[in-house]
Amino acid sequence: MEQVDLPKPGNLSERAGINTSIRPATREDIPTFIQLQKNDGFSHQYYLNRERLELLFDRGEQFFVATHEGKPVGFASVDCEQRATAHFLCVDKKHKRRGIGRLLMKTLIDETKKRGLSRLDSYVEANSSKEIFLEKNGFVLAGFYTNRYGNGQDASIWKIEW
């Protein structure tokens, strides 16, 4: 297995800003998740509704919120039911390129490790900038999923192992 050197949290916090932190999410954060996704241009209606997000909470998916100066600026989640899958990683456009996405991804990886799993998968739109982000964070391409989102859009499947 390839060894991946992840950035240290302190370095990420400095880059993201001293007033940036990650906390576990609650159901009260669901409206914020929906708004952040809409602001980010996320168009998959399947995930843009309260009922679907509540179902994921009920299943035990772990959500995290990134806050900067006390305001939510991003979120991410990981499903560790049978294998670990990163379902969401969203950062407000005004706060992109400050290390917040990396900080959220590190949190998902740490949560996956804490649950005793040794791999994290992520499905993203094929041929999108999200693929570049995953590659920069140590993920490798593992495959493709045709019409993943039900709108003709394919997904690429990425993985990181430790």
C-alpha positions as YAML, in Angstrom:
chain: A
units: angstrom
residues:
- id: 1
  name: MET
  ca: [0.00, 0.00, 0.00]
- id: 2
  name: GLU
  ca: [1.23, 3.48, -0.87]
- id: 3
  name: GLN
  ca: [2.07, 5.67, 2.13]
- id: 4
  name: VAL
  ca: [0.31, 9.03, 2.01]
- id: 5
  name: ASP
  ca: [1.67, 12.04, 3.90]
- id: 6
  name: LEU
  ca: [-1.26, 14.20, 4.91]
- id: 7
  name: PRO
  ca: [-0.81, 17.83, 5.92]
- id: 8
  name: LYS
  ca: [-0.67, 18.48, 9.65]
- id: 9
  name: PRO
  ca: [-3.83, 20.07, 11.10]
- id: 10
  name: GLY
  ca: [-1.93, 23.05, 12.53]
- id: 11
  name: ASN
  ca: [-0.66, 24.02, 9.09]
- id: 12
  name: LEU
  ca: [-4.15, 23.75, 7.65]
- id: 13
  name: SER
  ca: [-5.67, 25.85, 10.41]
- id: 14
  name: GLU
  ca: [-3.08, 28.56, 9.85]
- id: 15
  name: ARG
  ca: [-3.81, 28.59, 6.14]
- id: 16
  name: ALA
  ca: [-7.58, 28.43, 6.68]
- id: 17
  name: GLY
  ca: [-7.33, 31.17, 9.26]
- id: 18
  name: ILE
  ca: [-6.83, 31.10, 12.98]
- id: 19
  name: ASN
  ca: [-10.58, 31.40, 13.52]
- id: 20
  name: THR
  ca: [-11.40, 28.27, 11.48]
- id: 21
  name: SER
  ca: [-12.51, 25.10, 13.22]
- id: 22
  name: ILE
  ca: [-14.28, 21.81, 12.52]
- id: 23
  name: ARG
  ca: [-17.07, 20.47, 14.72]
- id: 24
  name: PRO
  ca: [-19.46, 17.52, 14.54]
- id: 25
  name: ALA
  ca: [-22.74, 18.53, 12.93]
- id: 26
  name: THR
  ca: [-26.28, 18.16, 14.25]
- id: 27
  name: ARG
  ca: [-29.64, 18.00, 12.51]
- id: 28
  name: GLU
  ca: [-30.01, 21.72, 13.16]
- id: 29
  name: ASP
  ca: [-27.23, 22.23, 10.58]
- id: 30
  name: ILE
  ca: [-29.25, 20.66, 7.72]
- id: 31
  name: PRO
  ca: [-30.64, 23.99, 6.37]
- id: 32
  name: THR
  ca: [-27.06, 25.31, 6.34]
- id: 33
  name: PHE
  ca: [-25.90, 22.25, 4.35]
- id: 34
  name: ILE
  ca: [-28.60, 22.85, 1.75]
- id: 35
  name: GLN
  ca: [-27.76, 26.55, 1.46]
- id: 36
  name: LEU
  ca: [-24.01, 25.90, 1.18]
- id: 37
  name: GLN
  ca: [-24.63, 23.36, -1.59]
- id: 38
  name: LYS
  ca: [-26.87, 25.79, -3.49]
- id: 39
  name: ASN
  ca: [-24.28, 28.56, -3.11]
- id: 40
  name: ASP
  ca: [-21.65, 26.16, -4.46]
- id: 41
  name: GLY
  ca: [-23.73, 25.37, -7.56]
- id: 42
  name: PHE
  ca: [-24.55, 21.82, -6.45]
- id: 43
  name: SER
  ca: [-27.49, 20.72, -8.58]
- id: 44
  name: HIS
  ca: [-28.26, 17.13, -7.60]
- id: 45
  name: GLN
  ca: [-31.72, 17.49, -6.09]
- id: 46
  name: TYR
  ca: [-31.39, 14.07, -4.49]
- id: 47
  name: TYR
  ca: [-29.13, 15.58, -1.83]
- id: 48
  name: LEU
  ca: [-30.70, 19.03, -1.65]
- id: 49
  name: ASN
  ca: [-33.62, 18.08, 0.56]
- id: 50
  name: ARG
  ca: [-34.05, 17.83, 4.29]
- id: 51
  name: GLU
  ca: [-35.62, 14.35, 4.23]
- id: 52
  name: ARG
  ca: [-32.65, 12.78, 2.45]
- id: 53
  name: LEU
  ca: [-30.15, 14.44, 4.79]
- id: 54
  name: GLU
  ca: [-32.17, 13.35, 7.86]
- id: 55
  name: LEU
  ca: [-32.16, 9.79, 6.53]
- id: 56
  name: LEU
  ca: [-28.36, 9.92, 6.29]
- id: 57
  name: PHE
  ca: [-28.18, 11.14, 9.91]
- id: 58
  name: ASP
  ca: [-30.52, 8.28, 10.94]
- id: 59
  name: ARG
  ca: [-28.24, 5.76, 9.17]
- id: 60
  name: GLY
  ca: [-25.30, 6.98, 11.23]
- id: 61
  name: GLU
  ca: [-23.48, 9.04, 8.63]
- id: 62
  name: GLN
  ca: [-21.10, 11.42, 10.42]
- id: 63
  name: PHE
  ca: [-21.34, 15.07, 9.34]
- id: 64
  name: PHE
  ca: [-18.86, 17.83, 10.18]
- id: 65
  name: VAL
  ca: [-19.14, 21.61, 9.85]
- id: 66
  name: ALA
  ca: [-16.28, 24.02, 9.14]
- id: 67
  name: THR
  ca: [-16.76, 27.41, 10.77]
- id: 68
  name: HIS
  ca: [-14.74, 30.57, 10.23]
- id: 69
  name: GLU
  ca: [-15.15, 33.32, 12.80]
- id: 70
  name: GLY
  ca: [-18.18, 31.42, 14.12]
- id: 71
  name: LYS
  ca: [-20.01, 31.22, 10.76]
- id: 72
  name: PRO
  ca: [-20.52, 27.95, 8.84]
- id: 73
  name: VAL
  ca: [-18.41, 28.01, 5.67]
- id: 74
  name: GLY
  ca: [-18.34, 24.33, 4.70]
- id: 75
  name: PHE
  ca: [-19.32, 20.81, 5.59]
- id: 76
  name: ALA
  ca: [-18.46, 17.22, 4.82]
- id: 77
  name: SER
  ca: [-19.71, 13.77, 5.73]
- id: 78
  name: VAL
  ca: [-18.47, 10.20, 5.81]
- id: 79
  name: ASP
  ca: [-20.51, 7.01, 5.74]
- id: 80
  name: CYS
  ca: [-18.65, 4.17, 7.47]
- id: 81
  name: GLU
  ca: [-21.46, 1.59, 7.43]
- id: 82
  name: GLN
  ca: [-19.71, -1.18, 5.46]
- id: 83
  name: ARG
  ca: [-16.95, 0.81, 3.84]
- id: 84
  name: ALA
  ca: [-16.03, 4.45, 4.15]
- id: 85
  name: THR
  ca: [-17.41, 6.83, 1.56]
- id: 86
  name: ALA
  ca: [-17.06, 10.61, 1.59]
- id: 87
  name: HIS
  ca: [-20.49, 11.82, 0.51]
- id: 88
  name: PHE
  ca: [-20.20, 15.55, 0.82]
- id: 89
  name: LEU
  ca: [-17.45, 18.10, 0.86]
- id: 90
  name: CYS
  ca: [-18.65, 21.61, 0.27]
- id: 91
  name: VAL
  ca: [-16.97, 24.96, 1.00]
- id: 92
  name: ASP
  ca: [-18.55, 28.38, 0.53]
- id: 93
  name: LYS
  ca: [-17.13, 30.03, -2.61]
- id: 94
  name: LYS
  ca: [-15.92, 33.02, -0.57]
- id: 95
  name: HIS
  ca: [-13.79, 30.70, 1.57]
- id: 96
  name: LYS
  ca: [-12.30, 28.41, -1.09]
- id: 97
  name: ARG
  ca: [-8.55, 28.00, -1.57]
- id: 98
  name: ARG
  ca: [-7.84, 28.65, 2.12]
- id: 99
  name: GLY
  ca: [-7.32, 25.05, 3.22]
- id: 100
  name: ILE
  ca: [-10.83, 24.51, 4.59]
- id: 101
  name: GLY
  ca: [-11.55, 21.67, 2.13]
- id: 102
  name: ARG
  ca: [-8.29, 19.97, 3.12]
- id: 103
  name: LEU
  ca: [-9.15, 20.40, 6.78]
- id: 104
  name: LEU
  ca: [-12.58, 18.82, 6.21]
- id: 105
  name: MET
  ca: [-11.02, 15.94, 4.21]
- id: 106
  name: LYS
  ca: [-8.47, 15.32, 6.97]
- id: 107
  name: THR
  ca: [-11.38, 15.16, 9.43]
- id: 108
  name: LEU
  ca: [-13.14, 12.55, 7.29]
- id: 109
  name: ILE
  ca: [-9.95, 10.48, 7.03]
- id: 110
  name: ASP
  ca: [-9.41, 10.70, 10.79]
- id: 111
  name: GLU
  ca: [-13.02, 9.60, 11.43]
- id: 112
  name: THR
  ca: [-12.58, 6.66, 9.04]
- id: 113
  name: LYS
  ca: [-9.38, 5.59, 10.81]
- id: 114
  name: LYS
  ca: [-11.08, 5.96, 14.20]
- id: 115
  name: ARG
  ca: [-13.71, 3.45, 13.04]
- id: 116
  name: GLY
  ca: [-11.01, 0.92, 12.12]
- id: 117
  name: LEU
  ca: [-11.25, 1.21, 8.34]
- id: 118
  name: SER
  ca: [-8.23, 1.55, 6.06]
- id: 119
  name: ARG
  ca: [-9.74, 3.09, 2.92]
- id: 120
  name: LEU
  ca: [-11.91, 6.09, 2.05]
- id: 121
  name: ASP
  ca: [-13.75, 6.34, -1.28]
- id: 122
  name: SER
  ca: [-15.20, 9.42, -2.94]
- id: 123
  name: TYR
  ca: [-17.50, 9.66, -5.94]
- id: 124
  name: VAL
  ca: [-17.32, 12.96, -7.84]
- id: 125
  name: GLU
  ca: [-18.52, 14.29, -11.17]
- id: 126
  name: ALA
  ca: [-16.23, 12.99, -13.90]
- id: 127
  name: ASN
  ca: [-13.97, 15.61, -15.47]
- id: 128
  name: SER
  ca: [-14.52, 18.16, -12.72]
- id: 129
  name: SER
  ca: [-12.19, 20.23, -10.56]
- id: 130
  name: LYS
  ca: [-13.18, 17.94, -7.67]
- id: 131
  name: GLU
  ca: [-10.94, 15.28, -9.23]
- id: 132
  name: ILE
  ca: [-7.95, 17.63, -8.99]
- id: 133
  name: PHE
  ca: [-8.76, 18.33, -5.33]
- id: 134
  name: LEU
  ca: [-8.88, 14.60, -4.52]
- id: 135
  name: GLU
  ca: [-5.62, 13.91, -6.34]
- id: 136
  name: LYS
  ca: [-3.89, 16.73, -4.44]
- id: 137
  name: ASN
  ca: [-5.15, 15.14, -1.21]
- id: 138
  name: GLY
  ca: [-3.59, 11.75, -1.95]
- id: 139
  name: PHE
  ca: [-6.52, 9.97, -3.62]
- id: 140
  name: VAL
  ca: [-6.04, 7.80, -6.71]
- id: 141
  name: LEU
  ca: [-8.56, 7.03, -9.43]
- id: 142
  name: ALA
  ca: [-10.25, 3.66, -8.79]
- id: 143
  name: GLY
  ca: [-13.00, 3.51, -11.43]
- id: 144
  name: PHE
  ca: [-16.10, 5.03, -12.96]
- id: 145
  name: TYR
  ca: [-19.84, 4.94, -12.29]
- id: 146
  name: THR
  ca: [-22.02, 5.55, -15.36]
- id: 147
  name: ASN
  ca: [-24.99, 7.91, -14.90]
- id: 148
  name: ARG
  ca: [-24.30, 8.11, -11.15]
- id: 149
  name: TYR
  ca: [-26.56, 11.09, -10.57]
- id: 150
  name: GLY
  ca: [-29.47, 10.01, -12.76]
- id: 151
  name: ASN
  ca: [-29.04, 12.98, -15.10]
- id: 152
  name: GLY
  ca: [-26.56, 11.43, -17.53]
- id: 153
  name: GLN
  ca: [-23.58, 12.71, -15.50]
- id: 154
  name: ASP
  ca: [-20.96, 10.05, -14.85]
- id: 155
  name: ALA
  ca: [-18.91, 9.87, -11.68]
- id: 156
  name: SER
  ca: [-15.30, 8.97, -11.17]
- id: 157
  name: ILE
  ca: [-14.49, 6.88, -8.11]
- id: 158
  name: TRP
  ca: [-11.42, 7.86, -6.08]
- id: 159
  name: LYS
  ca: [-9.82, 6.13, -3.12]
- id: 160
  name: ILE
  ca: [-7.15, 6.70, -0.50]
- id: 161
  name: GLU
  ca: [-5.70, 3.86, 1.56]
- id: 162
  name: TRP
  ca: [-3.38, 3.75, 4.55]
...
